[in-house]
Amino acid sequence: MGNYNETTTNFILLGLFPPSSLGLFLFTLTVPTFLMALTGNLSMVLLILLDAQLHTPMYFLLSQLSLMDLIYICTTVPKMASGFLFGNKSISFIGCGVQCFFFGTLAGSEGLLLMSMSYDRYVAICFPLHYPVRMNRRVCVLMILGSWVMGAVNSCAHTVYVLHIPYCRSRAIDHFYCDIPAMLTLACRDTRVYEYIVFFSIIIFLLFPFLVILGSYGKVLLAVYRMRSREGRKKAYSTCSAHLTVVTFFYVPFVFTYLRPKSLRSPAVDKLVAVFYTIFTPVLNPVIYSLRNKEVLGALRRVAARIHSIAITSLIFFSSLCILFILTVTENTLLILLIQRDSRLHSPMYFLLSHLSFMDILHISNIVPKMIANFLSGSRTISFTGCGFQIFISIVLLGGECLLLAAMSYDRYVAICYPLRYAALMSDRLCVLMAAGAWLVGTLNSVVHTAYVLHFPFCHSRAIDHFSCEVPAMLKLSCVDTSHYEQGVDTSSRDFILLGLFSSSRTSLVFFSSLCILFILTVTENALLILLILRDSRLHSPMYFLLSHLSFMDILHISNIVPKMIANFLSGSRTISFTGCGFQIFLSLILLGGECLLLAAMSYDHYVAICHPLHYATLMSDRVCVLMAAGAWLVGTLNSIVHTAYVLHFPFCEPWVIDHYFCEIPALLKLSCVDTSHYEQGVDVSGIIFLLIPFSVISVSYVKILYTVLQTKSSKARKKSFSTCSFHMVVVVMFYGPFIFTYMRPKSYHTPGQDKFLATFYTILTPTLNPVIYSFRNKDVLFAMKNMLKYNFLYKK
């Protein structure tokens, strides 16, 4: 093992075969196999995309299977081939994590997708008259999304757990890729409980789908046997046999590897069996599904005939376009790899240049593949979503590239004019900020422009006189005057009317007084908590760093809403300007989204502190804390920009009366004159990302915390942990519960009174209670407060 000479952060992949002089021979065998799988699956995806007769549920699912196989073989084989050629068997900790994640995602997703494909064949053969209803486009999309999402979520959980296990001194994985069972043998602690979880996942993603497939094909074969038509029986048998061949190649080796008792496993057998589902299956799938399928062969002939019938000048243009695309992607990829591998190129100029090359790859990949696809298919259409995506990516990359070129010119200016100060003026930190700034500003600019352009009504003619969706070309198709696109929207001069939380009766004075007291109390206690954390060095820890951000968000949140309520009450006016309403929405969404993510980060902090106290300093380093807080603010801001831009561009009907005490999206959508159902689906997606996922993370982390606490012998520690967790969960439930109920409930169940009542929890009550529950019940905070008061008293004296 001493030959490898690796750092402790790297793993060593022992590979499929022991080290020998046959490396070059094995490389020459691996590369053609890899290229065959790559070509076969890519051809299948393109063929299904280009031929209209293959636009059916079966081939739609098949295209996803080919895409999965394409990514599958790219996850494991290139690293293996590199090991054969260069003899370098090391893989970084991050690289191993990436392999684990992609392998887990694709294995789980493919298991579920094959089950969906068997259901498709079952419906087609057993219920042919119901096929268009049972296998409509929506069902297909849900099947595919479900496969990808469930596979990714399952893989994410396993990858995170595996990468947090402490590994012993030996980091030699006896496999040709980072396989979880092989990695578990290196763990320094008992992993039996986790192995039960792996076993449970295998049952869900492999055994259960395999049994469903067998059951469905049993019914299919029974239905086929009863058919009178000999030709129909032959066609059905042919289709089913192809599917069952693929299923057998995928599931049997997988089930054999993962469901076999640990005592019966041997690394050599596991590696040999893994070759079937990592290499052979991706190679054989397109062969089985195409060469034995008349429809695929017919599509291949039609596409070939279409290419043959194209005029010679067009063919020359098409060939040139393909060559330029391949050349651009290859040379930019090569440049990025050279900069990464060669330490002599690790300088500011080449760092910025690598980002420029990456932007160029994305830019040409955003436009040229669609041109090639349209050329081959003879179709010139692009979907509304596809057009929006093209605009968004183009503006991000064009804007980012403009700023990046300016940064590169500054780099050359400093290098030539101030060579002695180059290291100081072009530090690593500044380079990262320049690159990140180019990406971020380009993205923000693109979000605004894309949202604006896609909300213009377009006339009957939708022919864009361009080879890509470009903003100036699209503006020519608009049915309205687009001059306001550059100056702002003319409706911004209008005012909304907020009906408020309570009526203008005598009892409202009590509510008004309570509101003022709550506002002053919330701002005071959150500001005091931030000052204590800043002043007292004992509170300079990850938990209090995140808590200071939570308090700052709470101050901004309540200050965004309550002062306007108070001003309206005192003035007797209930109006809010269009701009003011937009600002309230924008700030509310930033703070609510940011707080959702921040509470999830804080629960992770508690989980690490209680469940992994020895690794706390590493897992919750200053860098991780800053990234968590910055991520919460950044993701919240991006989400807010998108939603605010969308909502404010809906046309609103008279009267402009919002039955709420602040400008909230659900209340504002009721005033829209147009159908907002598509946008509401976008709100649901944001709700899943910012509400359901963080809430699930928090719940899981606290379950693990309670499980750890129950195992502790100290009754005092148990009591303290239970007390802390219970109060934290109260805040979480008070914040997330009403929030989820408001934003994830169907529109038909909304009532203004109920929405206003629920909103008080996450806009007024939670910011008031957060500092009390999170801090002022904490001995460290109380001690810091006493010290500050004592210091101020002595100072005045």
HELIX and SHEET records of a PDB file:
HELIX    1   1 GLY A   23  LEU A   50  1                                  28    
HELIX    2   2 ALA A   52  LEU A   54  5                                   3    
HELIX    3   3 PRO A   57  PHE A   86  1                                  30    
HELIX    4   4 PHE A   93  CYS A  126  1                                  34    
HELIX    5   5 PRO A  128  HIS A  130  5                                   3    
HELIX    6   6 TYR A  131  ARG A  134  1                                   4    
HELIX    7   7 ARG A  137  LEU A  163  1                                  27    
HELIX    8   8 ILE A  180  LEU A  184  1                                   5    
HELIX    9   9 ARG A  192  ILE A  202  1                                  11    
HELIX   10  10 ILE A  203  LEU A  207  3                                   5    
HELIX   11  11 PHE A  208  TYR A  225  1                                  18    
HELIX   12  12 ARG A  230  TYR A  258  1                                  29    
HELIX   13  13 LYS A  262  LEU A  264  5                                   3    
HELIX   14  14 PRO A  267  VAL A  275  1                                   9    
HELIX   15  15 PHE A  276  PHE A  280  3                                   5    
HELIX   16  16 THR A  281  LEU A  291  1                                  11    
HELIX   17  17 LYS A  294  HIS A  308  1                                  15    
HELIX   18  18 ILE A  312  ARG A  341  1                                  30    
HELIX   19  19 SER A  343  LEU A  345  5                                   3    
HELIX   20  20 PRO A  348  SER A  377  1                                  30    
HELIX   21  21 PHE A  384  CYS A  417  1                                  34    
HELIX   22  22 PRO A  419  ARG A  421  5                                   3    
HELIX   23  23 TYR A  422  LEU A  425  1                                   4    
HELIX   24  24 ASP A  428  LEU A  454  1                                  27    
HELIX   25  25 VAL A  471  LEU A  475  1                                   5    
HELIX   26  26 HIS A  484  GLN A  487  1                                   4    
HELIX   27  27 ASP A  490  SER A  493  5                                   4    
HELIX   28  28 SER A  508  ARG A  535  1                                  28    
HELIX   29  29 SER A  537  LEU A  539  5                                   3    
HELIX   30  30 PRO A  542  SER A  571  1                                  30    
HELIX   31  31 PHE A  578  CYS A  611  1                                  34    
HELIX   32  32 PRO A  613  HIS A  615  5                                   3    
HELIX   33  33 TYR A  616  LEU A  619  1                                   4    
HELIX   34  34 ASP A  622  VAL A  647  1                                  26    
HELIX   35  35 ILE A  665  LEU A  669  1                                   5    
HELIX   36  36 SER A  677  GLY A  687  1                                  11    
HELIX   37  37 ILE A  688  LEU A  692  3                                   5    
HELIX   38  38 ILE A  693  GLN A  711  1                                  19    
HELIX   39  39 SER A  715  TYR A  743  1                                  29    
HELIX   40  40 LYS A  747  TYR A  749  5                                   3    
HELIX   41  41 PRO A  752  THR A  760  1                                   9    
HELIX   42  42 PHE A  761  LEU A  765  3                                   5    
HELIX   43  43 THR A  766  TYR A  774  1                                   9    
HELIX   44  44 LYS A  779  LYS A  796  1                                  18    
SHEET    1   A 3 SER A  90  SER A  92  0                                        
SHEET    2   A 3 ASN A  10  LEU A  13 -1                                        
SHEET    3   A 3 ALA A 172  ILE A 173  1                                        
SHEET    1   B 3 THR A 575  SER A 577  0                                        
SHEET    2   B 3 ASP A 495  LEU A 498 -1                                        
SHEET    3   B 3 VAL A 657  ILE A 658  1                                        
END                                                                             
